[in-house]
Amino acid sequence: MATDPGSVPPPLTGATPAKTSALAVTSLVLGILGLFTCGLTALVGLILGIVAIVKIKNSRGGLQGNGLAIAGIVVSGLFLLMLPIYAAMLLPALGAARQKAQEINCLNNEKELALAIQIYATDHTNHFPAARTWCDDIRDAVGNEKPFVCPAAAGKAAGQPSRCYYAFNAKLSGLDMDKVNPSTVLLFESDRGWNAAGGPELLPSPAFHGYTTRQVFVVTLADGTVERVKNQDLGSLRWDP
């Protein structure tokens, strides 16, 4: 039977076309994702790239994508080499975030202690507790001793941590709350222990928060306001009632 010259010949039958290795593709993708995961996916990408090359070689033409696998290995290896750089960039940020969280915790601690002092005053004819026993006097109102401990200070403490990292302004000892200037310091951070009382000489050096060049102290005023005070602004605090 003659073949119509105008007809299209049927496609030639031959070997099945090689498939692109899924491992090679995944290796490259994970290597590129290392840019957004600080290199965490690059290790998997490197391993998959090596496995992909072996499988492609052993497939006898059944798999292709050797170039993709090599690219995945190169990109993944590059991001793995950059891990120390990523770490150097992230560690300061993580440290700053940790310090900020500890500072907020300290602010909340002093708020709880100030509230306990107000409760004590309400039960004692509106008078502040005695400076020498202030921790003991408000212990029941606080409920437990956790608010007495500053996490930043406890982390820096050498040896056995103290029960309390705050001090009471001794000049307010037993005074009538209504006769004290609201902006007077009531509580402040200190490393002198339980029932510590005094003035600015009891402030920790260095401060529990911040760095050497940017020290921050948490203080509470007589009206219950809690403030962050920088080292250079300590002179503006009011200590006399």
C-alpha positions as CSV (number, residue, x, y, z in Angstrom):
1,M,0.0,0.0,0.0
2,A,1.5,3.3,-1.1
3,T,2.1,6.0,1.5
4,D,0.5,9.3,1.0
5,P,3.4,11.8,0.5
6,G,1.4,14.5,2.3
7,S,0.8,12.5,5.4
8,V,2.8,12.9,8.6
9,P,5.0,9.8,9.4
10,P,4.4,8.2,12.8
11,P,6.9,9.1,15.5
12,L,9.9,6.8,15.8
13,T,9.8,4.5,18.7
14,G,12.9,4.3,20.9
15,A,14.2,4.3,24.5
16,T,12.1,6.0,27.2
17,P,13.3,9.6,27.7
18,A,15.4,10.1,30.9
19,K,13.6,11.6,33.8
20,T,15.0,14.5,35.8
21,S,16.1,13.4,39.2
22,A,13.7,14.7,41.9
23,L,16.6,14.6,44.4
24,A,18.7,16.9,42.2
25,V,15.9,19.4,42.0
26,T,15.2,19.2,45.8
27,S,18.9,19.6,46.5
28,L,19.0,22.9,44.5
29,V,15.8,24.2,46.1
30,L,17.0,23.4,49.6
31,G,20.3,25.1,48.9
32,I,18.6,28.3,47.7
33,L,16.3,28.2,50.8
34,G,19.4,28.3,52.9
35,L,19.4,32.0,52.2
36,F,16.2,32.4,54.2
37,T,16.9,29.7,56.8
38,C,20.3,30.9,57.8
39,G,21.8,27.8,56.1
40,L,19.7,25.3,58.0
41,T,18.3,23.6,54.9
42,A,21.7,23.7,53.1
43,L,23.0,20.6,55.0
44,V,20.1,18.5,53.7
45,G,20.5,20.0,50.2
46,L,24.2,19.1,50.2
47,I,23.4,15.5,51.2
48,L,20.6,15.1,48.6
49,G,22.8,16.5,45.9
50,I,25.5,13.9,46.5
51,V,22.9,11.1,46.6
52,A,21.4,12.5,43.4
53,I,24.7,12.3,41.5
54,V,25.2,8.7,42.6
55,K,21.7,7.7,41.6
56,I,22.0,9.5,38.2
57,K,25.3,7.7,37.5
58,N,23.9,4.3,38.4
59,S,20.7,4.8,36.4
60,R,22.5,4.2,33.1
61,G,20.7,7.0,31.4
62,G,17.4,6.6,33.1
63,L,17.9,9.8,35.1
64,Q,19.2,13.2,34.2
65,G,19.9,16.3,36.2
66,N,23.5,16.0,37.0
67,G,24.0,19.7,36.5
68,L,21.1,20.5,38.9
69,A,22.6,18.2,41.5
70,I,26.1,19.9,41.2
71,A,24.4,23.3,41.4
72,G,22.6,22.1,44.6
73,I,25.8,20.9,46.1
74,V,27.6,24.2,45.3
75,V,24.8,26.4,46.6
76,S,24.3,24.3,49.7
77,G,28.1,24.2,50.4
78,L,28.3,28.0,50.0
79,F,25.6,28.6,52.6
80,L,27.1,26.1,55.0
81,L,30.4,28.0,54.8
82,M,28.5,31.2,55.6
83,L,27.0,29.7,58.8
84,P,29.6,31.3,61.1
85,I,28.9,34.6,59.5
86,Y,25.1,34.1,60.2
87,A,25.9,33.1,63.8
88,A,28.0,36.2,64.3
89,M,25.1,38.4,63.0
90,L,22.4,36.6,65.0
91,L,24.1,36.2,68.4
92,P,24.1,40.0,69.3
93,A,20.5,40.3,68.3
94,L,19.5,37.2,70.4
95,G,21.5,38.6,73.3
96,A,19.8,41.9,73.1
97,A,16.3,40.2,72.9
98,R,17.2,38.2,76.0
99,Q,18.3,41.2,77.9
100,K,15.1,43.1,76.9
101,A,12.9,40.2,78.1
102,Q,14.8,40.2,81.4
103,E,14.3,43.9,81.8
104,I,10.6,43.6,81.2
105,N,10.5,40.8,83.8
106,C,12.2,43.1,86.3
107,L,9.7,45.9,85.6
108,N,6.9,43.5,86.3
109,N,8.6,42.3,89.5
110,E,8.9,45.8,90.9
111,K,5.2,46.5,90.0
112,E,4.2,43.4,92.1
113,L,6.4,44.5,95.0
114,A,5.1,48.1,94.9
115,L,1.5,46.8,94.9
116,A,2.3,44.6,97.9
117,I,3.7,47.6,99.7
118,Q,0.5,49.5,99.0
119,I,-1.5,46.6,100.3
120,Y,0.6,46.6,103.5
121,A,0.2,50.4,103.9
122,T,-3.6,50.0,103.5
123,D,-3.6,47.5,106.4
124,H,-1.2,49.7,108.5
125,T,-2.8,53.1,108.7
126,N,-1.4,54.2,105.3
127,H,2.2,53.8,106.4
128,F,5.1,52.2,104.5
129,P,6.8,49.2,106.1
130,A,9.9,49.6,108.2
131,A,13.0,49.7,106.0
132,R,14.8,47.0,108.0
133,T,12.0,44.4,107.6
134,W,10.3,45.5,104.3
135,C,10.7,42.1,102.6
136,D,9.4,40.2,105.5
137,D,6.5,42.6,105.9
138,I,5.2,42.3,102.3
139,R,6.1,38.6,101.8
140,D,2.5,37.3,102.4
141,A,1.0,40.0,100.2
142,V,3.3,39.0,97.3
143,G,2.4,35.4,97.7
144,N,5.8,33.9,96.9
145,E,9.4,35.0,96.6
146,K,9.7,34.8,92.8
147,P,9.0,38.6,92.2
148,F,11.9,39.4,94.6
149,V,14.4,37.8,92.1
150,C,15.7,39.7,89.1
151,P,16.5,37.0,86.4
152,A,19.3,39.2,85.0
153,A,20.9,39.6,88.4
154,A,20.5,35.9,89.3
155,G,22.3,35.0,86.0
156,K,25.3,37.2,86.9
157,A,25.4,36.2,90.6
158,A,28.5,34.3,91.7
159,G,27.8,31.4,94.0
160,Q,24.4,31.1,95.7
161,P,21.8,33.4,94.2
162,S,20.2,36.0,96.6
163,R,16.6,35.8,97.8
164,C,16.1,39.4,96.8
165,Y,17.6,41.8,94.2
166,Y,15.7,44.9,95.1
167,A,16.2,47.5,97.9
168,F,13.9,49.8,99.7
169,N,14.5,53.6,100.1
170,A,15.4,53.8,103.8
171,K,14.2,57.4,104.0
172,L,10.6,56.2,103.5
173,S,10.7,53.8,106.4
174,G,7.4,53.9,108.3
175,L,6.3,57.2,106.7
176,D,2.7,58.1,105.8
177,M,2.2,57.5,102.1
178,D,0.2,60.7,101.7
179,K,3.1,62.8,103.1
180,V,5.6,61.5,100.6
181,N,6.3,63.2,97.3
182,P,5.0,60.8,94.6
183,S,8.2,61.1,92.5
184,T,10.4,59.8,95.4
185,V,12.2,56.6,94.8
186,L,10.5,53.7,96.6
187,L,12.3,50.6,95.3
188,F,15.4,50.0,93.2
189,E,17.6,47.2,92.0
190,S,20.3,46.1,94.4
191,D,22.5,43.1,95.1
192,R,22.5,43.5,98.9
193,G,20.0,40.8,99.6
194,W,16.9,40.3,101.7
195,N,15.5,43.4,103.5
196,A,18.2,45.6,101.9
197,A,17.5,49.3,102.5
198,G,19.3,52.5,101.9
199,G,19.9,54.9,99.1
200,P,21.8,55.2,95.7
201,E,24.9,53.7,97.3
202,L,23.1,50.3,97.1
203,L,22.6,50.4,93.3
204,P,24.5,47.5,91.6
205,S,27.7,48.3,89.7
206,P,27.5,47.5,86.9
207,A,23.8,47.5,86.4
208,F,21.8,44.3,85.9
209,H,20.6,45.5,82.5
210,G,22.4,46.8,79.5
211,Y,26.1,46.9,78.6
212,T,29.0,48.8,80.1
213,T,28.3,51.8,77.9
214,R,24.5,51.7,78.2
215,Q,23.5,50.7,81.7
216,V,19.9,50.7,82.7
217,F,18.4,50.6,86.2
218,V,14.8,49.8,87.0
219,V,13.3,51.9,89.8
220,T,9.9,52.3,91.3
221,L,8.5,55.6,92.6
222,A,6.3,56.2,95.6
223,D,3.2,56.5,93.5
224,G,3.8,53.0,92.1
225,T,5.3,54.1,88.7
226,V,8.1,51.9,87.5
227,E,10.7,53.5,85.3
228,R,13.8,52.5,83.3
229,V,16.6,54.9,84.2
230,K,19.9,55.2,82.3
231,N,23.1,55.5,84.1
232,Q,23.6,59.1,83.1
233,D,20.2,60.0,84.5
234,L,20.6,58.6,88.0
235,G,21.4,62.1,89.3
236,S,17.8,63.2,88.5
237,L,16.2,60.7,90.8
238,R,14.6,62.0,94.0
239,W,15.5,60.2,97.2
240,D,14.2,62.6,99.9
241,P,10.5,62.3,100.7
